[in-house]
Amino acid sequence: MAGVADTLERWGTAASSSKIGGIFYHVVCRRIDTILIPLSKGRLSMGPPGNTVLLTTTGAKSGKPRKASLAFMYRGDDMVIIASKGGAPHHPAWYHNLKSDPRVVVQTRAGVEDRIAREAEGEERDKLFERMAATYTNFAAYQARATNRKIPVVVLSRITDEQSSRGSGLHR
């Protein structure tokens, strides 16, 4: 069974690396995930098995909850996500939402928890992006397509008491 899952993951990564596949994943699969992940308590998703997070942000303009499913990896207790939008020329809406309010709710197989976002910069950003691109080759293809922007890397950390009181995150 592991061989089948690995093959499906390779095919999915290869398909989403193409321009049309990236659009399909962004438009169709991510919307399916907003239903599938909560129903399966994070066990099933259209993205990488066990490495897809359902991110809930607060809409920068609407103030309403907004959901996005994204590939992620752990770095210690932190989660790392990439604002690629399939290599589109502009950042995804969830990234703009995080700049307005860095507090998020994430759902994975491990459960649901509150986190706070910050943008990785400089060497940290480059190392994290390289690590994600080594695991998910579609990210390198997305960066190649996004010729007019450097794709942001976002770190989601557990909320500490200090962050709770001051609300730090992506704000500059």
Secondary structure, 3 states (H helix, E strand, C coil): CHHHHHHHHHHHHHHHHCHHHHHHHHHHHHHHHHHHHHHCCCCCCCCCCCCEEEEEEECCCCCCEEEEEEECEEECCEEEEECCHHHCCCCCHHHHHHHHCCEEEEEECCEEEEEEEEEECHHHHHHHHHHHHHHCCHHHHHHHHCCCCCCCEEEEEECCHHHHHHCCCCCC
